[in-house]
Amino acid sequence: MTTSNAVQGVAAGVPFVALPPAGERPAPLVVTWHLMEPPASEAAMAEAVPMRGLDAWRVYFGLPMSGDRLPEGGFDEFFRRAGEDYVLQVMEPVTGQAADEFPAAVAELRERFAITDGPIGVAGGSAGSTVALEVLARAEVPIAAAAVVSPVVQLAPAVGRNERFYGMSYPWTDRSRAVADHYDYVSRAAELGTDLLLVVGEADDVAFREPSAALHLALGESSKLVTVPGMGHTMAEEDGTPNEHAAVVDAEFTAWFSARL
């Protein structure tokens, strides 16, 4: 990666890329999870949304089943599982594990880096946004503010988008519908007890735009909805290089957290 002064490591089993604040004094913490589409790694997410103007530790966590934590068999096995049952074999285990490992990983970051006491920020994109919303709802770690881009606010519509995008039909079951009901943050809006920024692409699928608008309506003044002109679902090219919309997302995230941490 080309982001200067980045620190790469592992905290409580979670791979991360950390961008330190400008000074040496203790600073707040913002944890971000990447997309499963570009930028699809912690390093690529740090390149796309570095929040350089934010005086904080910006730490980018790798999702389970990605990077060094791909299942045995690599991408072939990952795509086999996604094709067999995206909800039960990918979204549920990835989101659940990432949320489970979050408190211990944050505790280890606090031991390792000069992070101030008090609530932190969380952020994420697409699948990573589901993790951010889940840890916000669980409230196991105090969180001052959250920001999500191209978010999976409701899992069921996102599965519908995948059906259209990949030309396949997902075989819903009682169990997978229960999982989708759990990852429906419009119905769980009352559990999201802090300020939330929602950034969506004007050219993204309705599966992401409409649930984001519904959540914004449900949350009222504690949320902000930003639509980026011309942006689709991703913020980077296939090789991870940030696209022209990444800077807009980065500016929105930076301003949001700067006002709240």
Disulfide bonds with the S-S distance in Angstrom:
none
